[in-house]
Structures are given as structure tokens and as C-alpha cells.
Amino acid sequence: MKTGIPTANGEKGGSLAGRVCRSFWPLDSGELLTAARRKTGLDDFGEPPVEPALSALTRSLEEEAELHPRGRFLMRAHLGGLLTTRLRLARAWSGQPWAAASPVPRPIFITGMPRSGSTFLHELLTQDADYRAPRVWEVMVPVEAMEPDRGWRDTRVWKTAACLWCFRCLVRQADAIYPLRARTPQECVAIQSYTLMAEEFVTSCRVPGYQAFLRASDLRPVYEWQKRFLQHLQGPHPGKRWLLKSPDHVFGLDALFSVFPDALIVQTHRDPLEVLRSMIHLASVLQGLYARPGCREALAERESQALFSAMERFVQFRDAHPGLENQFVDVNYTELVADPLAVIRRIHGQFGIPLTETTVAKMRQLARSRARYPGRQSVPTLAEAGLDVPAQAGRFQGYCRRFGITCQQAGGR
């Protein structure tokens, strides 16, 4: 049977194993929706609608991603989990009429360059007892997450830890790239994935059709969903300021401020050539989990264009909204590594947020004890990835001038 789906060698139809896998684990939006409804006995996915995003994603996965059997199985399981959770959350939220009015005042969003110290900064800021960050287990099992963490006896946390352990077994370099544990702070992209309109899928798979759909979409419903998700987690008695993080917010700053007009933004910066090296390595590892290897040079150019597009977007947004400048703090990666406490004091000072000596002591202890990610391997240079280093440096000149970043071309060779 001809499927019309390109395989890794560019032929139509694919191998017998590929056709069998597609028949057992189809990535069809209608079938996925039916399966989720059958599993839960529920029908309402709530807002925003899961279509047309789900169809755009599954079509791109089938026609462009060149998934291998393991990747197909994992992606189908992941999408099924997102959809069943959406159904259960919609039912839970229908019984929480108070939650939609629960305030989310002046949340802090950390965004900016990927691979620029934002995870370290997020961990430092969470040492402040007045902040609250979504934890990995809360995002993975949100329906049950309104009750606080019950410590070592909490089965929700143990189940999350087991899932993460399985993931690390599948992706041997996971800890070297981005170590996750059940109680570590989670990124916003994992919350937004429930809308089926998230950068997670662009990072994990080669899905240019879905990426084009995402770039052309109004992201306000995604941020409205995220706000409702936070209101669910904080329950009827909010008290702490939300501390949120994702480099992907640079694609949706207009939507973010439309939903969170008093948001405070910490924007991280780093030499774009160093960032690009790390992004190419991350993309190759993640996409290898789901798909057959593609052209290394093509992957490198895609990542370069994606980074340039992201930087261009937030520069244009900042230049177009000078009235929001007091709601931004810029943090240079080299500054953060050299003196993290000075960066923390500057953030709190500009935002007018008190910083106690007890909190400073906890942050200092974390900064001293935190090592680099374990098992970090050598990252290929840009030249080894097939990119012209001087041309790449020229591509990011405007960004570097705008934020006073030194572009070390030698680091890209």
C-alpha cells in the first residue's frame, strides 16, 4: 500500500516495518481524540480548542518528521497523555468557578537566548520563599496537583520520578543537556504543550509545516490557558509570586503581555555563536529520540535561522514598546556566571522586590554547590556542523550591538 509519506531515503511508502508501525500507532488527529475520549469517558477538551493545532501537528509528524518506530510510539503516547489530561482538567475546572478570578499578580518570566543560564537563574530565584515555580510533577499530573507535596510518601512525585528515569534510560545524554527531576522547576513550554501549540514539538522533531502554522497563529489563547493552569495550581488562596521560565516566550511577547500586563521579564543574553553550538547539539540529540538522522548541515542551518528569527522578534518587540522597558531586566550570561548574587540583587532592585539576607544566604549556598551538568560532552563546533562562522557572526551583529554582547568567532570554529 502506498502511503505517500517520504522515508529517510526520500522514497514513497517506506519499509514494511514502517507501514506496520503506522498501522499500529497512527498519528491521526481524529483517532487520537476518539481514543482520549474513550479512555476517560469525557468529551469536553475545554478552551482553547485542540483543533486545528492537533491536525497541523499530526500531519506534519506523518509527512515531514521521518519518525522511526520508537519515536512514533513515544510521540503517540505523549499526545495521548496530553489529550487525556486536557479532558480531565476541563472537568476539574468546571468545578472551580472561583479559580478563574484568582489573581496572578506581577509574575516573573525568565526568557531570552536559549542555553544562556536561564535554568541556573531560575533555580537561584526559587530559593526565595516568596516565589513559586511550577514543579515537574505538578505539570505532569496537574489534575491532582492542587494538594501540596506530601514529601517522601507522595505517590504523585514517585510516579513522575519513575517516568523521568525511563526517559533518561532512553536518552543517555539527557542529564548532560537538561537534567530534570520530579521536584525541580519546570519550564512553561511543558504547560503550553497541553494546548498543542508549543515550541516543544518544533524542538523535538522536524516539523516545518507545523512550525509555519505555529508562527502564524495568535498565541493569546495559549497564555490564557497558562494563566488558568497557574490559577488551578495555586488554589483558592494565592499568596506567592509565580516565577516562570522558557526561552520560547520570545515568540509570544505580545500575547504574554496581553494576558499578563504587569509581567516582569528577565531576559538572558549570551554570545549567539556559543548558543548556536549548544542548540545544534540539543536538537540532534532530541530529534534522534524520535526520528531517523537527517542532514547535519541542514539541521545546523535550521537552528541558526530559528535563533535569528527569535532574536529578531524580541528586538523588534522591545523597540516597539519602550513603555515596557521598566518591566525588563537584561542579564548577560558572563555576568551571571561571574557574580550570580550581584545579578540577583540587580533584578530585585529594578523590580522593587525585597531581598532578605536569609534568601541571599540560600542563594549563595546553591551557587557554591551547583556543579555543571554531569556528563557534559564535547559539543561540535559550528565549522564541524557545516556552517560558515564569519557569516554566522555577521547574521547576529545587530543583536550583539543592541545588547552589548561580544561575539567570539573563535569559539565557533
VENCORHU-V518700 format. One record per pair of residues at least 12 apart in sequence whose ideal C-beta (glycine too) atoms are under 7 Angstrom apart, sorted by sequence separation. I is the first residue (numbers start at 0). GAP is how many residues later the second one is. D is the distance in whole Angstrom. If there is no record, write none. Layout:
BEGIN
i gap d
I GAP D
I GAP D
END
This chain:
BEGIN
i gap d
109 12 6
143 12 6
201 12 7
229 12 6
330 12 6
60 14 6
392 14 5
140 15 5
283 15 6
2 16 7
163 16 6
282 16 6
392 16 5
163 17 7
196 17 6
328 17 7
0 18 7
140 18 7
163 18 6
328 18 5
2 19 7
136 19 6
140 19 7
279 19 7
340 19 7
343 19 6
389 19 6
136 20 5
139 20 5
196 20 6
279 20 5
282 20 6
388 20 5
391 20 6
160 21 4
328 21 5
28 22 7
31 22 7
159 22 4
196 22 7
340 22 6
136 23 4
139 23 7
279 23 5
340 23 6
388 23 4
135 24 6
278 24 5
388 24 6
28 25 4
156 25 5
196 25 5
28 26 4
156 26 7
194 26 7
340 26 7
194 27 5
275 27 6
339 27 5
275 28 6
278 28 6
28 29 5
222 29 7
382 29 7
27 30 6
191 30 5
194 30 5
221 30 7
381 30 4
382 30 5
26 31 5
193 31 7
275 31 6
380 31 6
222 32 5
226 32 6
274 32 7
380 32 6
49 33 7
218 33 4
221 33 7
222 33 6
226 33 7
26 34 5
191 34 6
26 35 5
190 35 5
219 35 4
223 35 6
271 35 6
49 36 7
218 36 4
222 36 4
187 38 6
190 38 5
219 38 5
219 39 6
45 40 7
44 41 5
44 42 6
45 43 7
35 44 6
39 44 5
45 44 3
135 44 6
26 45 7
34 45 6
38 45 6
41 45 4
44 45 6
135 45 7
136 45 5
41 46 7
43 46 5
135 46 5
136 46 7
24 47 5
31 47 6
35 47 4
39 47 5
45 47 7
135 47 7
138 47 5
20 48 4
24 48 5
26 48 7
31 48 6
35 48 5
39 48 6
134 48 5
135 48 6
26 49 6
41 49 6
134 49 7
198 49 4
32 50 7
36 50 7
134 50 7
135 50 5
20 51 5
24 51 5
31 51 6
35 51 6
91 51 5
133 51 7
134 51 6
138 51 5
16 52 7
132 52 4
133 52 5
138 52 6
198 52 7
88 53 6
88 54 6
87 55 5
187 56 5
4 57 6
84 57 7
133 57 7
187 57 7
188 57 5
4 58 6
7 58 5
84 58 7
186 58 6
187 58 4
6 59 7
125 59 6
186 59 5
188 59 5
250 59 6
5 60 7
184 60 7
249 60 5
187 61 7
252 61 6
266 61 6
268 61 6
122 62 7
250 62 6
264 62 6
268 62 7
121 63 5
249 63 6
253 63 7
263 63 5
264 63 5
265 63 5
266 63 5
267 63 5
268 63 5
269 63 4
249 64 4
252 64 5
262 64 7
266 64 7
268 64 7
265 65 6
267 65 7
256 67 7
329 73 6
202 80 7
205 81 6
265 81 6
203 82 5
204 82 6
202 83 6
203 83 7
303 83 6
314 84 6
204 85 5
205 85 6
299 85 4
310 85 7
145 86 7
203 86 6
204 86 6
299 86 6
141 87 7
145 87 7
263 87 5
299 87 5
307 87 6
314 87 6
144 88 6
205 88 6
296 88 7
303 88 6
307 88 7
310 88 5
145 89 5
295 89 6
296 89 3
141 90 7
295 90 6
141 91 7
137 95 6
280 98 5
133 99 7
280 99 7
277 101 6
276 102 5
276 104 7
176 105 6
276 105 6
279 105 5
275 106 6
85 108 6
131 108 4
176 108 6
84 109 6
130 109 6
272 109 6
129 110 6
130 110 5
131 110 6
132 110 5
81 111 6
129 111 6
131 111 7
81 112 5
130 112 4
172 112 5
81 114 7
170 114 7
275 116 7
125 117 6
124 118 5
170 118 6
169 119 7
272 119 6
272 120 6
121 121 7
103 123 6
121 123 4
271 124 4
103 126 5
103 127 7
117 127 6
271 127 6
99 128 7
101 129 4
117 129 6
99 131 7
98 132 5
101 132 6
98 133 6
107 133 7
113 133 4
101 134 7
106 134 6
112 134 7
268 134 5
270 134 6
272 134 6
92 135 7
102 135 6
105 135 6
106 135 4
107 135 5
108 135 5
109 135 4
110 135 6
111 135 6
270 135 6
271 135 6
272 135 7
276 135 7
95 136 7
101 136 5
107 136 7
110 136 6
268 136 6
270 136 6
272 136 7
106 137 6
270 137 6
273 137 5
97 138 6
103 138 6
110 138 4
111 138 7
272 138 6
56 139 6
92 139 7
110 139 6
272 139 4
64 140 4
65 140 7
108 140 6
270 140 7
64 141 5
52 142 7
53 142 5
63 142 6
64 142 6
52 143 4
63 143 6
52 144 5
56 144 6
60 144 6
63 144 6
63 145 6
120 145 7
49 146 5
60 146 6
47 147 6
59 147 4
108 147 7
120 147 7
59 149 4
56 150 7
58 150 7
59 150 4
117 150 5
116 151 6
115 152 4
55 153 7
56 153 5
106 153 6
115 153 6
55 154 5
108 154 6
110 154 6
115 154 4
111 155 4
112 155 6
114 155 7
103 156 7
105 156 5
106 156 6
107 156 5
108 156 5
109 156 5
110 156 6
111 156 4
112 156 6
55 157 4
104 157 7
111 157 6
112 157 5
105 158 6
107 158 6
109 158 7
115 159 6
114 160 5
113 161 6
112 162 5
114 163 4
114 164 6
113 165 6
47 173 4
46 174 7
47 177 6
178 194 6
175 197 5
174 198 6
175 198 7
174 199 6
175 199 4
174 200 6
175 200 5
175 201 6
172 204 7
120 210 7
74 215 6
120 215 6
73 216 7
116 216 5
119 216 7
123 216 6
115 217 5
70 218 6
70 219 3
116 219 5
70 220 5
116 220 7
123 220 6
66 223 6
67 223 6
66 224 5
67 224 5
64 225 7
65 225 5
64 226 5
65 226 5
127 231 5
126 232 6
126 235 4
126 236 5
123 239 5
126 239 6
123 242 6
122 243 6
123 243 7
119 250 7
7 284 4
END
